């Protein structure tokens, strides 16, 4: 121990250990005295005065690193500050048999039991115990009523813990990292928990009901590999989060079965045997719903009353069923809807979904169509990555988005080997950007025929496009326009309404391209003009576009090389096909 005013700091099991300090025991006065005459001493500390008769209040923070130092605290009925206990000869709390209250944290390490805390009723801060027990049954503390912070049991060696039946309120209850603990019980009077966190208990098979519990903010069960079922807690009607993840043997989750509202999120993930979830009354989730890798799941009907999500809907991996029947009540998702790496064959169940902040369909093996999104009308606001349809091995078409008018962000359609059409996007008028790449069966862009304005870039790369006629309404691209490695594309006639490009114009590596004169209409270009490696493109084609831009005042860089060598131009003078704008306002239009 240290004298008053002398600090010693240590760390233990990922928890910050406060500076340990031995304070002289008084009834309200703490002093650093050096005169030990007629005063009992323990280690380096001098006890100036024990609590006066009937008081028992020990003011300040204390630490005990030996049995002698712990015994020096035996007169204390209340410690106003923090108490840290760890010492090679301390096996329990026996010297603290009079202790009723600790105002701050009570932390102890390497004790065998709660023996000695027979009068402890309240801890104002955290009650954190590391490495307690020697095997067998652990009980207590027997009369504990409240813990203001977390009540945590870390790395216990016990096989069973029966918590205090008197405990009514706790800021958090954590049981973490034990290879021996099989049963958690007790807590029959507990009515309120801030966070319930039960994790990394390899042998846990039973977690008893808490019949009095009505209020819990967060519930997390993680990596309890022996746990097969979880039930009870049926008096809880609302909570913040429920998260259940990484349980190898869990087959049924019917705990919290009467809950109706989650103020935050619901998460089930990585439970390979979970077949049944019993939350039939839940109708409101203020943030997110996440389901990840649940290959034994038999139904989504337990979600049938959910109407809206304040965050995202994330469906990832093998979800056991081929469709989403059970989600028919869902109409609104404020953030994005993401279906990733799933075994779903259809999106049946989302037929009533009307709006979301974004739509992400990514890396699905069997999904062939998006037609079940027939009610989907609004996508936005921007900031949730718009529409992403990437790497779906069986997807052939994206019909079903016919009522969508705003992408709500970017449009990204990439690496879908069987995709032949994007008709479902035909009413979209604006997007943050358009990136269509690596779709070897996509020959036309028949879903972009209403697009007028792109706030970022447009990139067409490595598809099988034969034409770009569907861009006939596109007037303005605020970023770059890139057309690269479209090996079947013959002309750019669909861009004849395009007037403004805010970034560069890149036309590269298109081996069948013969005409780009549709770009004669271009009134302004904000970046470089680059036309290269188009094997049969006559030189007069890019030179004609460059000439038109120069005549409109373009002063940027122009690179034209490695294109075709001869032919293809009837009129090398290349004149305007419409009058030039009469003003800057006309150039930029109403956007």
N, C-alpha and C positions, 0 to 999 in steps of 0.2 A: 504493500500500500504506500501511498505518498501523502505527504503533509499537505494541509490546505494551501492552495495557490500553486502547487507543483503538479504538472500534467504529465500523463503517460498515455499514449494512444496505441491501439492494436486493431487488427482486422480479424474477423472470423466468419467463415462460410459465406462469403459474398455479402455479408452485412457490415455496414460501417460500425466499428466499435468507437464509441466516444472516448475522449481522454479520461482515463481512470483517475479518480481523485479521492483520497481519504480525508474527509472533513471531520474536524473535532466535533464530538457530539455535545450539543447544548440544548437548552430549551428556548431557543430563539436567538442566541448569540453565537456566531462562529468566529473563532480567533485562531491565529497562528502562534501558539505559545511554545517556548523552548524550555520552560521550567517544568521539569517532571517530578518535582518533589511531592511526595504523597499522592501521586496520581498513577493509576494503572496504565501500562503501556502495552501495545500490541504491535510487533514489528517496529517500523519506523514511525508509527503514528502515536500521538499522545492524546489520550482521551481527556479533554479538559474538564468535562462535566457530563455525566449521564443525564438523560431526561429527568426532569423533576417528577416526583411522585404523582402518578395519575395522568401525566401528560403523554409520554411515549412518542413524542414527535421528534424525528431526526431530520433536521432541515438540510437540504443540499443533495448533491450527487455522491454516490458511494461506489466503490469497487472492492471486491474481496477476492484475493488470489491464494488464500490458504484457509484452512479450517479455523485457525486462530483469528484471522481477520473477520471471517464470517461470524464467529462467536461473539466478537466485540459488538456486533449489531443486535444481539439478542434482546436488549431492552426496547428496541424500536417497535412501536405499534403502527407508526406511519412514517414513511420516508417521502419527503416532499418532492424529491427529484428523481434521478435515475439510479438503478442498482444493477451492477455488472458482477456476475459470479462465474469464476473459472479458476480452479486450482487442483493440483494433483491429489490432494487429500480431502477434497470436498466431494462427498458421494450423494448428498441430498440436502434438503433445506432445514434439517432438524433444529439448528440454532435460531431459526426465525419463527418459532411456534407462536409468538405473540403478534406477528406482523399482520395487519389488517388491510393496509392500503399502501400502494406505491403511486406517487403522483405522476411520474414519468414512465420510462421504459423499464422493464424487468427482463434482463437477458441472462441466460445461464447455459453453460456448456459442460458436457461430460458428467452429468449426474445420473443416478440410477433410478430415481423416482421423484414424485412430488412430495414425499414424506417431509413433514415439517411445516408445510403451507396450510395447516389445518384451519387457520383463521383468516386467510387471505380472501377478501371479498371484492376488491376493486383494483384495477391497474389503469392508470390514466392514459398511458401511452401504449406501446407494443409489449406483449408478453411473448418472448421468443426463446424457445428451448431447443438446443442443438444436442444431438447424440444422447438422448435420454433413454434409459431402459437397459435391461440386461437379458432380454427375452421374456416371454410370458406376458402377463397382463399388466397394463399400466392404467392407473386410475387417478382422476383428479385434474386439478386441485379441487378438493371436495365441496367447498362452500363458495367458490368464486361466482360472482354475480354479473360483473360488467368488465369489459376490456375496451378502452376507448379507441385503441388502434387495432393492430393485427394480433391475433392469437395464433402463433405459428409453432408447429412441431416439425423440426427438420432432422432428417436422417435418424429417426428413432430406431432402436434395436428391439423394441417390443413387438409382439405378434398381435396384440389386441390393445386398443385404447378405448376406455370408457370415460368420456368427458364428463365434466361436472353437470349434474342434473339441475343445479341452481342457476347456471349461467343463462341470463335472459337477453343480453345485448352485447354484440361484439362488432368492432369495426371491420374485421376480416377474420376468416378462419382458414388457415393454410396448413395442409399436411403434405409434406414434400420429401421425395427421395428416400424411400425406405425399401430395402429388399426383404424385410421380414414381416411387415405389418399386413395382417389379413382381415382385420375387422375393426371398424370404427363405429362406436355406439355412444349411448348417453345423450346429453344435450336435449333432454326432454322438455325443458322450459325455455329453450332458445326461441325468441320471437323475431329477432332482427339481426341480420348479417349484412355488412357492407359487401365484401367479396368472399365467396366460397371457392377455394382453389384446392383441388385434390389432384395431385399430379406425381407421376413417377413412383408409384407404389406397385412394384412388380407382382406382389402376392395378394393384393387386395381382392377379396371376393365378396365382401359384404359391407355396405354403408347404410346404416340404419336410418329410418325415417326420423325427421324432426317434426313431430306432430303439431307443435305450437308455432312453428315458423310461418310468419305471414309476410315478412318483408326481406327481400334480398336484392341487392343492386346488380351484382355480377356473379355468374356461376360458370366455373371452368373445371372440366374433368379432362385430364390429358395423360396419356401413356400409362394407364393402369391395365396391364395386359391380361390379368387373370379375371377381371370383372366381366361378368356375363349379362347381368341385368341391373337396371337401376330404376327404382320406383319410389313412391312417397312424395313428401313435400306438397301435398295436395291442397293446402290452405293458402298457398301463394297465388295471387291473382295477377300481379304485375311484377316485372323485373327489368333490369337494364339489359344485360347480355346473357345469353346461354351459349356456351361453347363446349362441344364434345369432340375430341380428336385423338387419333392414334390409340384405339383400343382393339387389340387383336381378337378378343373373344366376345365382345359385347354384341348380343343379339337383339336385345329389346331395351328401348329407352321409354319408360312411361312415367318418369318423374315429372313433377310440375304439371300434371295433366289438366289442371283447371286454369292454367294461366291464359289470360286473354290478350295481354298487351306487353310488348317489349319496347322499352324506351330507346334501346340501341339496336343490337344485332343478334341474329340467330345463326349458329355455325355448327354443322356436322361434317366431319371429314376423316378420311383414312381409317374407317372402321369396316374391315372386309366382311364381317358376318352380321352387321346390323341390318335386320330385316324389317323391324317395326319401330316407328316413332309415334308415341301417343301424346300428341299435343292437339287434340281435336277442337279446342275452343279458341285457339289463338286467331285473332282477326286483325291485329295491328302490329306492324314492325316499323319503328320510326327510322331505322337506318337500313342495314343490309341483311340479305338472306344469302348464305353461302353453303353449297353442298358440294363436297369434293370426294371422289373415289369411294363410293358406297355400293359395291357391286352386288350385294345381297338385298338391297332395298326393293320392296315389293310394291310400293305405292307412294304417290304424293297427295293422297286424299286428306291427310292430316293438315294440309295447307289450304284446304278448300275455302276457308272463310277469309283468307288474307286478300284485301282489296288493293292495298298500295304499299310501296316501300319508299322510305325516305332516302335510302342510299341505293346500292346496286343489287342486282340479282346475278350471282355468279354460280354457274353450273359447270363443274369441271370433272372430267374423267368418267369412269364407268359408274353409272348411276342405277344399274340393275334393271331398269325398265326402258322400253324402246321409245317412249314418248313422255309428255309432261301432263297427262291427264291428272287432274286434281288441282291444277293452277288456273282453272277457268275463271275464278273470281278476280284474278289480278288484272287491273286496268292501268295502273300508273306506277312507273319506276322513275324516281327523280334522277338518279345517277344512271349508269349504263346497265344494259342487259348483256351478259357475256356467257356464251355457250362454247366451251373450250375442251378439246381432246375427249369428247364424249362418245358414247356408243349410241346416242339417240338417232333414230331413223327419221323422225318427224318432230316438229315443234308443236304438235297437237297438245292442247292445254293452254297455249298462249293466244288462242284465237280472239280473246277479248282485250288483249293488251293494246291500249290506245296511244300511250306516250312513254318515252324514256329519254334519258339524257344522252344515250349513245347505244349503238347496237354492234356487238362484236361477235362474229361467228368464226371461230378459229380452230383449225386443226381437228376437225371432226371426221371420223372414218366413214360413217354410213349415211350421214345426212344428205338427202338428195334435193330437197326443195325448201324454200321459205314460205310456201303458200299459206301456211297456218297463221302467218302474221297479217291476215287480211284486214284486221281492224286498226293496224298501226298507222297513226296519222301524223304525229309530231315527234321529232327527234331534236333535242336541244335542252338547255342552251349549250352553246359552244363551250368547250373545256373538258368534255368527256370523250374526245377522239372520234366523234361522229360515227360513221359506218365503216366497220372493218370486216371484210369477208376474205379470209386468208387460209390457204392450205387445207381446204376441205376436199378430201379425195373423191367423194362420190357426188358432190354438188353439181347439178346440171343447169339450174336456172334459179333466179332469185325473185320470181314473181311472188306477189303477196304484199309488196311494199307500195302498191299502186296509189295509195292515198297520201303518201309522204311527199311534202312540198319543200322541206328544208332539211338538209343533211345534218344540221346541228353541229357541224364540224367538218372534218375531212371525209372524203370517200376514198377508201383503200380497198382494192380488189386485186388480190395477189396470189399466184401459185395455186390455182384451183384447176387441176388437170382436165376435168370433164366439163367445165363451165362453158356453155355455148351462148348464153344470152343474159342480159341484165335488164330485161323489160320492166321489172318492178320499180325501177328508179325514174320512170319516164315523166313524173310530175315535179321532180326536184328542180328548182329554179336557181338556187345558190348553194355554194359549198365553200368551206375554208380552203380545201385543195382537192385535187383529183389525182390519184395514183393508181394506175391500172397496169399490172406487170405480171409476166410469167404465166399467162393463161393460154395454153397452146391450142385449145379448141375454140377460143373466143374470136369470131370472125367479124363481128359488128358490135357497135355500142348503141343498140337501139333503145336503151333506157335513159339516154342523156339528151333527148331531143327537146327538152324544155329548159336546159341549163343556160342561164344568161350571164352569170357573174361568178367568178372564182376569186376568192379573196387572197389566196396564196398561189401555188404553182399547179400546173397541169403536166403530168408525166405519163406518156404511153410508151411502154417498153416491153419488148419480147413477147407480144401476144401473136395472134394469127390474123390481125385486122386486115380486111380487104378494102375498107373505106372508113372515112371519118365523117360521113355525111350527117350523122346525128348531131354534130356540133353546130348545126346551121343557125341556132339562136344565140350562140355564145358571142358576146360583144366585148367582154373585158376580162383579162387575167391580170391580177395585180402582181403576181410573182412571175416565175419563168414558165415558158412553154417548151417542153422537151418531147421529141418524137425520136425514139431510138430503137434500132433492131426490130422494126416491124417489117418482116421479110416479105410479106404478101401485099403490102400497101402500095398502091399505084399512084395515088394523088392525094392532095389535101383539100379537095373541093369543099368539104364541110366547114372549113374555116373562113368562108367568104364574108361572114358578118363580123369577124373579129377586127376590132379597131385599136385596141390598146393592150400592150403587154408591159407590165411594170418591171420585169426582170429580163433575163436573156432569152433568146430564141435559139434552140439547139435542134438541128435536124441531122441525125447521124446514123450511119450503118443500116440504111434501109435499101436493100439490094434491088427492089422492084420499083422504087419510086421514080416517076418520070415527070411529074408536074407538081409545082408548089405555087402556081400563079394565083391561087385563091388568096394568098397573103398580100397581094397587091393592095388590098383594101386597108392594110394596117397603117394607122395614122401615127402611132408613137411606139417606141421601143426603149425601155429603160436600161437594158443591159447589152451584152455582146450579141451579134449575129454570127452564128457558127453553123455552117453547112458543110459537112465533110463525110467522105466514105459512103456516098450513095452511088452505087456502081453504074447505074444507067441514067442518072439525072443529068440532063444536058446543062452545060455551064451557063447558058443564057437564063435558065430558070432562077437560080439563086442570085445571079448578077442583076436580073431584072428587079427582084425584091429589094436588093441593096440600093439600086438606083432610085426606086420609088421612095425609100426611106430617106436617102440623102436629100432628095428634093423637098421633103417635109421637115428638114432641119436636123435629121439624126446625125450626131457627131461621135457615136460610139465606135467600138472596135468591130471590124468585119473580118471573118476568116472563112474563106471558101477554097476548098482543096479536095483532091482525091475523089472527085465525082466523075460522071460520065464525060466523054470527050466531044461528041458531036450530036447534031440534030435536035429535033424536038421543039423548035421555036418557030412559029409562023410570023411573029411580029417582034423583032428584037428591040424595037423602040420602047415597048411596054408602057402604055399610057394608063392613067387612072380609069377605072371602070365606074366611078361615081365621083361627084364633086368633092373637093376637099372641105373640111369643116370651116365654118365661118368664124368660129370663136373657140376659146379654150373650153367654155362651158359645153359647147356642142360635142367637143372631142370626148370629154369625160362622161357625158350623159347624166342620167338622174341617179347614179349609184351613190 
